[in-house]
Amino acid sequence: MHCKHRIRILQGSTEGIVSRNHSDVARVAEWVAGTDLEVPLRTVISLENEAAKIAHALGMAKKALAKCFLD
């Protein structure tokens, strides 16, 4: 699988970076453009965002179902 920290760096995010070279992250993220990594990375990011939305919707549906059981 992939490392979340590496994915964040490739996205240009400095979240979780403990070193002082935060300014280098943007440069590294630029390296992805035009490579074989670009499309799969965008796909993973898109699907992770979709999964988060689905997880939220599922949680809300479960709460609504639980409320029905209490009525």
mmCIF file of the N, C-alpha and C atoms, coordinates in Angstrom:
data_MODEL
# 
_entry.id   MODEL 
# 
loop_
_atom_site.group_PDB 
_atom_site.id 
_atom_site.type_symbol 
_atom_site.label_atom_id 
_atom_site.label_alt_id 
_atom_site.label_comp_id 
_atom_site.label_asym_id 
_atom_site.label_entity_id 
_atom_site.label_seq_id 
_atom_site.pdbx_PDB_ins_code 
_atom_site.Cartn_x 
_atom_site.Cartn_y 
_atom_site.Cartn_z 
_atom_site.occupancy 
_atom_site.B_iso_or_equiv 
_atom_site.pdbx_formal_charge 
_atom_site.auth_seq_id 
_atom_site.auth_comp_id 
_atom_site.auth_asym_id 
_atom_site.auth_atom_id 
_atom_site.pdbx_PDB_model_num 
ATOM 1   N N  . MET A 1 1  ? 0.842   -1.191 0.000   1.00 0.00 ? 1  MET A N  1 
ATOM 2   C CA . MET A 1 1  ? 0.000   0.000  0.000   1.00 0.00 ? 1  MET A CA 1 
ATOM 3   C C  . MET A 1 1  ? 0.883   1.248  0.000   1.00 0.00 ? 1  MET A C  1 
ATOM 4   N N  . HIS A 1 2  ? 0.235   2.375  0.087   1.00 0.00 ? 2  HIS A N  1 
ATOM 5   C CA . HIS A 1 2  ? 0.965   3.633  0.054   1.00 0.00 ? 2  HIS A CA 1 
ATOM 6   C C  . HIS A 1 2  ? 1.062   4.236  1.451   1.00 0.00 ? 2  HIS A C  1 
ATOM 7   N N  . CYS A 1 3  ? 2.027   5.067  1.630   1.00 0.00 ? 3  CYS A N  1 
ATOM 8   C CA . CYS A 1 3  ? 2.230   5.777  2.890   1.00 0.00 ? 3  CYS A CA 1 
ATOM 9   C C  . CYS A 1 3  ? 1.474   7.092  2.831   1.00 0.00 ? 3  CYS A C  1 
ATOM 10  N N  . LYS A 1 4  ? 0.644   7.339  3.822   1.00 0.00 ? 4  LYS A N  1 
ATOM 11  C CA . LYS A 1 4  ? -0.162  8.572  3.833   1.00 0.00 ? 4  LYS A CA 1 
ATOM 12  C C  . LYS A 1 4  ? 0.708   9.822  3.794   1.00 0.00 ? 4  LYS A C  1 
ATOM 13  N N  . HIS A 1 5  ? 1.846   9.776  4.466   1.00 0.00 ? 5  HIS A N  1 
ATOM 14  C CA . HIS A 1 5  ? 2.729   10.944 4.480   1.00 0.00 ? 5  HIS A CA 1 
ATOM 15  C C  . HIS A 1 5  ? 3.269   11.230 3.086   1.00 0.00 ? 5  HIS A C  1 
ATOM 16  N N  . ARG A 1 6  ? 3.632   10.196 2.362   1.00 0.00 ? 6  ARG A N  1 
ATOM 17  C CA . ARG A 1 6  ? 4.156   10.393 1.007   1.00 0.00 ? 6  ARG A CA 1 
ATOM 18  C C  . ARG A 1 6  ? 3.077   10.949 0.097   1.00 0.00 ? 6  ARG A C  1 
ATOM 19  N N  . ILE A 1 7  ? 1.875   10.423 0.225   1.00 0.00 ? 7  ILE A N  1 
ATOM 20  C CA . ILE A 1 7  ? 0.763   10.909 -0.591  1.00 0.00 ? 7  ILE A CA 1 
ATOM 21  C C  . ILE A 1 7  ? 0.515   12.382 -0.291  1.00 0.00 ? 7  ILE A C  1 
ATOM 22  N N  . ARG A 1 8  ? 0.538   12.756 0.977   1.00 0.00 ? 8  ARG A N  1 
ATOM 23  C CA . ARG A 1 8  ? 0.335   14.167 1.344   1.00 0.00 ? 8  ARG A CA 1 
ATOM 24  C C  . ARG A 1 8  ? 1.404   15.054 0.723   1.00 0.00 ? 8  ARG A C  1 
ATOM 25  N N  . ILE A 1 9  ? 2.638   14.608 0.769   1.00 0.00 ? 9  ILE A N  1 
ATOM 26  C CA . ILE A 1 9  ? 3.728   15.396 0.181   1.00 0.00 ? 9  ILE A CA 1 
ATOM 27  C C  . ILE A 1 9  ? 3.511   15.543 -1.318  1.00 0.00 ? 9  ILE A C  1 
ATOM 28  N N  . LEU A 1 10 ? 3.145   14.451 -1.982  1.00 0.00 ? 10 LEU A N  1 
ATOM 29  C CA . LEU A 1 10 ? 2.912   14.512 -3.426  1.00 0.00 ? 10 LEU A CA 1 
ATOM 30  C C  . LEU A 1 10 ? 1.737   15.406 -3.774  1.00 0.00 ? 10 LEU A C  1 
ATOM 31  N N  . GLN A 1 11 ? 0.823   15.593 -2.823  1.00 0.00 ? 11 GLN A N  1 
ATOM 32  C CA . GLN A 1 11 ? -0.313  16.499 -3.005  1.00 0.00 ? 11 GLN A CA 1 
ATOM 33  C C  . GLN A 1 11 ? 0.077   17.951 -2.703  1.00 0.00 ? 11 GLN A C  1 
ATOM 34  N N  . GLY A 1 12 ? 1.220   18.140 -2.080  1.00 0.00 ? 12 GLY A N  1 
ATOM 35  C CA . GLY A 1 12 ? 1.647   19.477 -1.707  1.00 0.00 ? 12 GLY A CA 1 
ATOM 36  C C  . GLY A 1 12 ? 1.289   19.842 -0.279  1.00 0.00 ? 12 GLY A C  1 
ATOM 37  N N  . SER A 1 13 ? 0.851   18.879 0.506   1.00 0.00 ? 13 SER A N  1 
ATOM 38  C CA . SER A 1 13 ? 0.460   19.129 1.898   1.00 0.00 ? 13 SER A CA 1 
ATOM 39  C C  . SER A 1 13 ? 1.659   18.951 2.821   1.00 0.00 ? 13 SER A C  1 
ATOM 40  N N  . THR A 1 14 ? 1.798   19.850 3.783   1.00 0.00 ? 14 THR A N  1 
ATOM 41  C CA . THR A 1 14 ? 2.876   19.746 4.764   1.00 0.00 ? 14 THR A CA 1 
ATOM 42  C C  . THR A 1 14 ? 2.388   19.123 6.069   1.00 0.00 ? 14 THR A C  1 
ATOM 43  N N  . GLU A 1 15 ? 1.149   18.674 6.100   1.00 0.00 ? 15 GLU A N  1 
ATOM 44  C CA . GLU A 1 15 ? 0.582   18.065 7.312   1.00 0.00 ? 15 GLU A CA 1 
ATOM 45  C C  . GLU A 1 15 ? 1.409   16.845 7.719   1.00 0.00 ? 15 GLU A C  1 
ATOM 46  N N  . GLY A 1 16 ? 1.808   16.818 8.967   1.00 0.00 ? 16 GLY A N  1 
ATOM 47  C CA . GLY A 1 16 ? 2.548   15.686 9.511   1.00 0.00 ? 16 GLY A CA 1 
ATOM 48  C C  . GLY A 1 16 ? 4.045   15.721 9.262   1.00 0.00 ? 16 GLY A C  1 
ATOM 49  N N  . ILE A 1 17 ? 4.539   16.720 8.576   1.00 0.00 ? 17 ILE A N  1 
ATOM 50  C CA . ILE A 1 17 ? 5.978   16.808 8.310   1.00 0.00 ? 17 ILE A CA 1 
ATOM 51  C C  . ILE A 1 17 ? 6.660   17.424 9.528   1.00 0.00 ? 17 ILE A C  1 
ATOM 52  N N  . VAL A 1 18 ? 7.691   16.757 9.999   1.00 0.00 ? 18 VAL A N  1 
ATOM 53  C CA . VAL A 1 18 ? 8.381   17.238 11.188  1.00 0.00 ? 18 VAL A CA 1 
ATOM 54  C C  . VAL A 1 18 ? 9.690   17.951 10.859  1.00 0.00 ? 18 VAL A C  1 
ATOM 55  N N  . SER A 1 19 ? 10.155  17.840 9.631   1.00 0.00 ? 19 SER A N  1 
ATOM 56  C CA . SER A 1 19 ? 11.392  18.520 9.255   1.00 0.00 ? 19 SER A CA 1 
ATOM 57  C C  . SER A 1 19 ? 11.114  19.994 8.975   1.00 0.00 ? 19 SER A C  1 
ATOM 58  N N  . ARG A 1 20 ? 12.167  20.737 8.780   1.00 0.00 ? 20 ARG A N  1 
ATOM 59  C CA . ARG A 1 20 ? 12.031  22.179 8.565   1.00 0.00 ? 20 ARG A CA 1 
ATOM 60  C C  . ARG A 1 20 ? 11.961  22.565 7.092   1.00 0.00 ? 20 ARG A C  1 
ATOM 61  N N  . ASN A 1 21 ? 11.951  21.606 6.208   1.00 0.00 ? 21 ASN A N  1 
ATOM 62  C CA . ASN A 1 21 ? 11.993  21.931 4.780   1.00 0.00 ? 21 ASN A CA 1 
ATOM 63  C C  . ASN A 1 21 ? 10.590  21.918 4.148   1.00 0.00 ? 21 ASN A C  1 
ATOM 64  N N  . HIS A 1 22 ? 9.646   22.562 4.797   1.00 0.00 ? 22 HIS A N  1 
ATOM 65  C CA . HIS A 1 22 ? 8.282   22.634 4.274   1.00 0.00 ? 22 HIS A CA 1 
ATOM 66  C C  . HIS A 1 22 ? 8.229   23.276 2.892   1.00 0.00 ? 22 HIS A C  1 
ATOM 67  N N  . SER A 1 23 ? 9.134   24.187 2.626   1.00 0.00 ? 23 SER A N  1 
ATOM 68  C CA . SER A 1 23 ? 9.126   24.867 1.328   1.00 0.00 ? 23 SER A CA 1 
ATOM 69  C C  . SER A 1 23 ? 9.449   23.918 0.178   1.00 0.00 ? 23 SER A C  1 
ATOM 70  N N  . ASP A 1 24 ? 10.111  22.812 0.463   1.00 0.00 ? 24 ASP A N  1 
ATOM 71  C CA . ASP A 1 24 ? 10.440  21.841 -0.575  1.00 0.00 ? 24 ASP A CA 1 
ATOM 72  C C  . ASP A 1 24 ? 9.233   21.006 -1.011  1.00 0.00 ? 24 ASP A C  1 
ATOM 73  N N  . VAL A 1 25 ? 8.199   20.967 -0.193  1.00 0.00 ? 25 VAL A N  1 
ATOM 74  C CA . VAL A 1 25 ? 7.031   20.140 -0.490  1.00 0.00 ? 25 VAL A CA 1 
ATOM 75  C C  . VAL A 1 25 ? 6.371   20.587 -1.788  1.00 0.00 ? 25 VAL A C  1 
ATOM 76  N N  . ALA A 1 26 ? 6.214   21.869 -1.982  1.00 0.00 ? 26 ALA A N  1 
ATOM 77  C CA . ALA A 1 26 ? 5.596   22.376 -3.207  1.00 0.00 ? 26 ALA A CA 1 
ATOM 78  C C  . ALA A 1 26 ? 6.403   21.951 -4.434  1.00 0.00 ? 26 ALA A C  1 
ATOM 79  N N  . ARG A 1 27 ? 7.705   21.988 -4.311  1.00 0.00 ? 27 ARG A N  1 
ATOM 80  C CA . ARG A 1 27 ? 8.574   21.585 -5.421  1.00 0.00 ? 27 ARG A CA 1 
ATOM 81  C C  . ARG A 1 27 ? 8.386   20.100 -5.730  1.00 0.00 ? 27 ARG A C  1 
ATOM 82  N N  . VAL A 1 28 ? 8.331   19.277 -4.704  1.00 0.00 ? 28 VAL A N  1 
ATOM 83  C CA . VAL A 1 28 ? 8.138   17.837 -4.901  1.00 0.00 ? 28 VAL A CA 1 
ATOM 84  C C  . VAL A 1 28 ? 6.784   17.574 -5.557  1.00 0.00 ? 28 VAL A C  1 
ATOM 85  N N  . ALA A 1 29 ? 5.751   18.274 -5.108  1.00 0.00 ? 29 ALA A N  1 
ATOM 86  C CA . ALA A 1 29 ? 4.417   18.100 -5.680  1.00 0.00 ? 29 ALA A CA 1 
ATOM 87  C C  . ALA A 1 29 ? 4.410   18.450 -7.170  1.00 0.00 ? 29 ALA A C  1 
ATOM 88  N N  . GLU A 1 30 ? 5.213   19.416 -7.569  1.00 0.00 ? 30 GLU A N  1 
ATOM 89  C CA . GLU A 1 30 ? 5.306   19.799 -8.983  1.00 0.00 ? 30 GLU A CA 1 
ATOM 90  C C  . GLU A 1 30 ? 5.918   18.696 -9.837  1.00 0.00 ? 30 GLU A C  1 
ATOM 91  N N  . TRP A 1 31 ? 6.751   17.871 -9.248  1.00 0.00 ? 31 TRP A N  1 
ATOM 92  C CA . TRP A 1 31 ? 7.405   16.798 -9.990  1.00 0.00 ? 31 TRP A CA 1 
ATOM 93  C C  . TRP A 1 31 ? 6.403   15.767 -10.520 1.00 0.00 ? 31 TRP A C  1 
ATOM 94  N N  . VAL A 1 32 ? 5.254   15.655 -9.899  1.00 0.00 ? 32 VAL A N  1 
ATOM 95  C CA . VAL A 1 32 ? 4.261   14.638 -10.260 1.00 0.00 ? 32 VAL A CA 1 
ATOM 96  C C  . VAL A 1 32 ? 3.642   14.916 -11.632 1.00 0.00 ? 32 VAL A C  1 
ATOM 97  N N  . ALA A 1 33 ? 3.460   16.178 -11.956 1.00 0.00 ? 33 ALA A N  1 
ATOM 98  C CA . ALA A 1 33 ? 2.799   16.548 -13.213 1.00 0.00 ? 33 ALA A CA 1 
ATOM 99  C C  . ALA A 1 33 ? 3.497   15.928 -14.424 1.00 0.00 ? 33 ALA A C  1 
ATOM 100 N N  . GLY A 1 34 ? 2.706   15.260 -15.247 1.00 0.00 ? 34 GLY A N  1 
ATOM 101 C CA . GLY A 1 34 ? 3.222   14.677 -16.470 1.00 0.00 ? 34 GLY A CA 1 
ATOM 102 C C  . GLY A 1 34 ? 3.894   13.324 -16.316 1.00 0.00 ? 34 GLY A C  1 
ATOM 103 N N  . THR A 1 35 ? 3.904   12.779 -15.102 1.00 0.00 ? 35 THR A N  1 
ATOM 104 C CA . THR A 1 35 ? 4.521   11.465 -14.888 1.00 0.00 ? 35 THR A CA 1 
ATOM 105 C C  . THR A 1 35 ? 3.459   10.376 -14.861 1.00 0.00 ? 35 THR A C  1 
ATOM 106 N N  . ASP A 1 36 ? 3.909   9.142  -14.828 1.00 0.00 ? 36 ASP A N  1 
ATOM 107 C CA . ASP A 1 36 ? 2.992   8.002  -14.717 1.00 0.00 ? 36 ASP A CA 1 
ATOM 108 C C  . ASP A 1 36 ? 2.262   7.997  -13.379 1.00 0.00 ? 36 ASP A C  1 
ATOM 109 N N  . LEU A 1 37 ? 2.750   8.743  -12.438 1.00 0.00 ? 37 LEU A N  1 
ATOM 110 C CA . LEU A 1 37 ? 2.167   8.814  -11.103 1.00 0.00 ? 37 LEU A CA 1 
ATOM 111 C C  . LEU A 1 37 ? 0.952   9.739  -11.036 1.00 0.00 ? 37 LEU A C  1 
ATOM 112 N N  . GLU A 1 38 ? 0.879   10.703 -11.923 1.00 0.00 ? 38 GLU A N  1 
ATOM 113 C CA . GLU A 1 38 ? -0.140  11.752 -11.829 1.00 0.00 ? 38 GLU A CA 1 
ATOM 114 C C  . GLU A 1 38 ? -1.575  11.206 -11.842 1.00 0.00 ? 38 GLU A C  1 
ATOM 115 N N  . VAL A 1 39 ? -1.942  10.420 -12.821 1.00 0.00 ? 39 VAL A N  1 
ATOM 116 C CA . VAL A 1 39 ? -3.328  9.941  -12.935 1.00 0.00 ? 39 VAL A CA 1 
ATOM 117 C C  . VAL A 1 39 ? -3.697  9.002  -11.789 1.00 0.00 ? 39 VAL A C  1 
ATOM 118 N N  . PRO A 1 40 ? -2.875  7.991  -11.465 1.00 0.00 ? 40 PRO A N  1 
ATOM 119 C CA . PRO A 1 40 ? -3.253  7.137  -10.331 1.00 0.00 ? 40 PRO A CA 1 
ATOM 120 C C  . PRO A 1 40 ? -3.347  7.903  -9.014  1.00 0.00 ? 40 PRO A C  1 
ATOM 121 N N  . LEU A 1 41 ? -2.466  8.879  -8.816  1.00 0.00 ? 41 LEU A N  1 
ATOM 122 C CA . LEU A 1 41 ? -2.510  9.683  -7.599  1.00 0.00 ? 41 LEU A CA 1 
ATOM 123 C C  . LEU A 1 41 ? -3.806  10.469 -7.529  1.00 0.00 ? 41 LEU A C  1 
ATOM 124 N N  . ARG A 1 42 ? -4.197  11.105 -8.619  1.00 0.00 ? 42 ARG A N  1 
ATOM 125 C CA . ARG A 1 42 ? -5.452  11.846 -8.650  1.00 0.00 ? 42 ARG A CA 1 
ATOM 126 C C  . ARG A 1 42 ? -6.647  10.919 -8.418  1.00 0.00 ? 42 ARG A C  1 
ATOM 127 N N  . THR A 1 43 ? -6.575  9.719  -8.960  1.00 0.00 ? 43 THR A N  1 
ATOM 128 C CA . THR A 1 43 ? -7.648  8.743  -8.764  1.00 0.00 ? 43 THR A CA 1 
ATOM 129 C C  . THR A 1 43 ? -7.765  8.349  -7.298  1.00 0.00 ? 43 THR A C  1 
ATOM 130 N N  . VAL A 1 44 ? -6.645  8.066  -6.670  1.00 0.00 ? 44 VAL A N  1 
ATOM 131 C CA . VAL A 1 44 ? -6.649  7.703  -5.247  1.00 0.00 ? 44 VAL A CA 1 
ATOM 132 C C  . VAL A 1 44 ? -7.226  8.846  -4.408  1.00 0.00 ? 44 VAL A C  1 
ATOM 133 N N  . ILE A 1 45 ? -6.782  10.058 -4.680  1.00 0.00 ? 45 ILE A N  1 
ATOM 134 C CA . ILE A 1 45 ? -7.264  11.214 -3.929  1.00 0.00 ? 45 ILE A CA 1 
ATOM 135 C C  . ILE A 1 45 ? -8.766  11.379 -4.108  1.00 0.00 ? 45 ILE A C  1 
ATOM 136 N N  . SER A 1 46 ? -9.235  11.261 -5.330  1.00 0.00 ? 46 SER A N  1 
ATOM 137 C CA . SER A 1 46 ? -10.656 11.401 -5.621  1.00 0.00 ? 46 SER A CA 1 
ATOM 138 C C  . SER A 1 46 ? -11.477 10.330 -4.908  1.00 0.00 ? 46 SER A C  1 
ATOM 139 N N  . LEU A 1 47 ? -11.019 9.097  -4.977  1.00 0.00 ? 47 LEU A N  1 
ATOM 140 C CA . LEU A 1 47 ? -11.743 7.997  -4.340  1.00 0.00 ? 47 LEU A CA 1 
ATOM 141 C C  . LEU A 1 47 ? -11.716 8.105  -2.815  1.00 0.00 ? 47 LEU A C  1 
ATOM 142 N N  . GLU A 1 48 ? -10.605 8.582  -2.254  1.00 0.00 ? 48 GLU A N  1 
ATOM 143 C CA . GLU A 1 48 ? -10.552 8.793  -0.803  1.00 0.00 ? 48 GLU A CA 1 
ATOM 144 C C  . GLU A 1 48 ? -11.544 9.860  -0.375  1.00 0.00 ? 48 GLU A C  1 
ATOM 145 N N  . ASN A 1 49 ? -11.660 10.923 -1.162  1.00 0.00 ? 49 ASN A N  1 
ATOM 146 C CA . ASN A 1 49 ? -12.649 11.967 -0.860  1.00 0.00 ? 49 ASN A CA 1 
ATOM 147 C C  . ASN A 1 49 ? -14.063 11.416 -0.951  1.00 0.00 ? 49 ASN A C  1 
ATOM 148 N N  . GLU A 1 50 ? -14.327 10.620 -1.981  1.00 0.00 ? 50 GLU A N  1 
ATOM 149 C CA . GLU A 1 50 ? -15.643 10.007 -2.152  1.00 0.00 ? 50 GLU A CA 1 
ATOM 150 C C  . GLU A 1 50 ? -15.940 9.052  -0.996  1.00 0.00 ? 50 GLU A C  1 
ATOM 151 N N  . ALA A 1 51 ? -14.945 8.281  -0.576  1.00 0.00 ? 51 ALA A N  1 
ATOM 152 C CA . ALA A 1 51 ? -15.122 7.344  0.529   1.00 0.00 ? 51 ALA A CA 1 
ATOM 153 C C  . ALA A 1 51 ? -15.457 8.087  1.824   1.00 0.00 ? 51 ALA A C  1 
ATOM 154 N N  . ALA A 1 52 ? -14.824 9.227  2.046   1.00 0.00 ? 52 ALA A N  1 
ATOM 155 C CA . ALA A 1 52 ? -15.109 10.021 3.240   1.00 0.00 ? 52 ALA A CA 1 
ATOM 156 C C  . ALA A 1 52 ? -16.551 10.533 3.217   1.00 0.00 ? 52 ALA A C  1 
ATOM 157 N N  . LYS A 1 53 ? -17.010 10.963 2.060   1.00 0.00 ? 53 LYS A N  1 
ATOM 158 C CA . LYS A 1 53 ? -18.396 11.430 1.933   1.00 0.00 ? 53 LYS A CA 1 
ATOM 159 C C  . LYS A 1 53 ? -19.376 10.283 2.180   1.00 0.00 ? 53 LYS A C  1 
ATOM 160 N N  . ILE A 1 54 ? -19.062 9.113  1.633   1.00 0.00 ? 54 ILE A N  1 
ATOM 161 C CA . ILE A 1 54 ? -19.921 7.947  1.827   1.00 0.00 ? 54 ILE A CA 1 
ATOM 162 C C  . ILE A 1 54 ? -19.940 7.536  3.298   1.00 0.00 ? 54 ILE A C  1 
ATOM 163 N N  . ALA A 1 55 ? -18.783 7.551  3.941   1.00 0.00 ? 55 ALA A N  1 
ATOM 164 C CA . ALA A 1 55 ? -18.710 7.199  5.360   1.00 0.00 ? 55 ALA A CA 1 
ATOM 165 C C  . ALA A 1 55 ? -19.559 8.150  6.193   1.00 0.00 ? 55 ALA A C  1 
ATOM 166 N N  . HIS A 1 56 ? -19.523 9.425  5.861   1.00 0.00 ? 56 HIS A N  1 
ATOM 167 C CA . HIS A 1 56 ? -20.335 10.414 6.575   1.00 0.00 ? 56 HIS A CA 1 
ATOM 168 C C  . HIS A 1 56 ? -21.825 10.139 6.342   1.00 0.00 ? 56 HIS A C  1 
ATOM 169 N N  . ALA A 1 57 ? -22.202 9.907  5.097   1.00 0.00 ? 57 ALA A N  1 
ATOM 170 C CA . ALA A 1 57 ? -23.608 9.631  4.771   1.00 0.00 ? 57 ALA A CA 1 
ATOM 171 C C  . ALA A 1 57 ? -24.078 8.350  5.461   1.00 0.00 ? 57 ALA A C  1 
ATOM 172 N N  . LEU A 1 58 ? -23.228 7.345  5.510   1.00 0.00 ? 58 LEU A N  1 
ATOM 173 C CA . LEU A 1 58 ? -23.579 6.096  6.175   1.00 0.00 ? 58 LEU A CA 1 
ATOM 174 C C  . LEU A 1 58 ? -23.795 6.323  7.666   1.00 0.00 ? 58 LEU A C  1 
ATOM 175 N N  . GLY A 1 59 ? -22.929 7.104  8.265   1.00 0.00 ? 59 GLY A N  1 
ATOM 176 C CA . GLY A 1 59 ? -23.082 7.432  9.686   1.00 0.00 ? 59 GLY A CA 1 
ATOM 177 C C  . GLY A 1 59 ? -24.397 8.140  9.960   1.00 0.00 ? 59 GLY A C  1 
ATOM 178 N N  . MET A 1 60 ? -24.758 9.077  9.105   1.00 0.00 ? 60 MET A N  1 
ATOM 179 C CA . MET A 1 60 ? -26.017 9.801  9.267   1.00 0.00 ? 60 MET A CA 1 
ATOM 180 C C  . MET A 1 60 ? -27.207 8.854  9.096   1.00 0.00 ? 60 MET A C  1 
ATOM 181 N N  . ALA A 1 61 ? -27.136 7.951  8.135   1.00 0.00 ? 61 ALA A N  1 
ATOM 182 C CA . ALA A 1 61 ? -28.212 6.989  7.900   1.00 0.00 ? 61 ALA A CA 1 
ATOM 183 C C  . ALA A 1 61 ? -28.368 6.057  9.095   1.00 0.00 ? 61 ALA A C  1 
ATOM 184 N N  . LYS A 1 62 ? -27.255 5.639  9.673   1.00 0.00 ? 62 LYS A N  1 
ATOM 185 C CA . LYS A 1 62 ? -27.309 4.762  10.846  1.00 0.00 ? 62 LYS A CA 1 
ATOM 186 C C  . LYS A 1 62 ? -27.933 5.480  12.038  1.00 0.00 ? 62 LYS A C  1 
ATOM 187 N N  . LYS A 1 63 ? -27.625 6.758  12.200  1.00 0.00 ? 63 LYS A N  1 
ATOM 188 C CA . LYS A 1 63 ? -28.236 7.540  13.279  1.00 0.00 ? 63 LYS A CA 1 
ATOM 189 C C  . LYS A 1 63 ? -29.737 7.655  13.071  1.00 0.00 ? 63 LYS A C  1 
ATOM 190 N N  . ALA A 1 64 ? -30.145 7.878  11.831  1.00 0.00 ? 64 ALA A N  1 
ATOM 191 C CA . ALA A 1 64 ? -31.578 7.980  11.528  1.00 0.00 ? 64 ALA A CA 1 
ATOM 192 C C  . ALA A 1 64 ? -32.261 6.647  11.787  1.00 0.00 ? 64 ALA A C  1 
ATOM 193 N N  . LEU A 1 65 ? -31.624 5.558  11.455  1.00 0.00 ? 65 LEU A N  1 
ATOM 194 C CA . LEU A 1 65 ? -32.177 4.233  11.697  1.00 0.00 ? 65 LEU A CA 1 
ATOM 195 C C  . LEU A 1 65 ? -32.300 3.968  13.183  1.00 0.00 ? 65 LEU A C  1 
ATOM 196 N N  . ALA A 1 66 ? -31.268 4.325  13.934  1.00 0.00 ? 66 ALA A N  1 
ATOM 197 C CA . ALA A 1 66 ? -31.292 4.134  15.388  1.00 0.00 ? 66 ALA A CA 1 
ATOM 198 C C  . ALA A 1 66 ? -32.414 4.950  16.013  1.00 0.00 ? 66 ALA A C  1 
ATOM 199 N N  . LYS A 1 67 ? -32.627 6.150  15.504  1.00 0.00 ? 67 LYS A N  1 
ATOM 200 C CA . LYS A 1 67 ? -33.707 7.004  16.029  1.00 0.00 ? 67 LYS A CA 1 
ATOM 201 C C  . LYS A 1 67 ? -35.062 6.335  15.783  1.00 0.00 ? 67 LYS A C  1 
ATOM 202 N N  . CYS A 1 68 ? -35.231 5.710  14.632  1.00 0.00 ? 68 CYS A N  1 
ATOM 203 C CA . CYS A 1 68 ? -36.482 5.001  14.336  1.00 0.00 ? 68 CYS A CA 1 
ATOM 204 C C  . CYS A 1 68 ? -36.724 3.867  15.318  1.00 0.00 ? 68 CYS A C  1 
ATOM 205 N N  . PHE A 1 69 ? -35.660 3.181  15.715  1.00 0.00 ? 69 PHE A N  1 
ATOM 206 C CA . PHE A 1 69 ? -35.808 2.083  16.672  1.00 0.00 ? 69 PHE A CA 1 
ATOM 207 C C  . PHE A 1 69 ? -36.249 2.597  18.045  1.00 0.00 ? 69 PHE A C  1 
ATOM 208 N N  . LEU A 1 70 ? -35.864 3.822  18.375  1.00 0.00 ? 70 LEU A N  1 
ATOM 209 C CA . LEU A 1 70 ? -36.227 4.387  19.670  1.00 0.00 ? 70 LEU A CA 1 
ATOM 210 C C  . LEU A 1 70 ? -37.642 4.950  19.705  1.00 0.00 ? 70 LEU A C  1 
ATOM 211 N N  . ASP A 1 71 ? -38.195 5.241  18.556  1.00 0.00 ? 71 ASP A N  1 
ATOM 212 C CA . ASP A 1 71 ? -39.553 5.806  18.506  1.00 0.00 ? 71 ASP A CA 1 
ATOM 213 C C  . ASP A 1 71 ? -40.595 4.758  18.797  1.00 0.00 ? 71 ASP A C  1 
# 
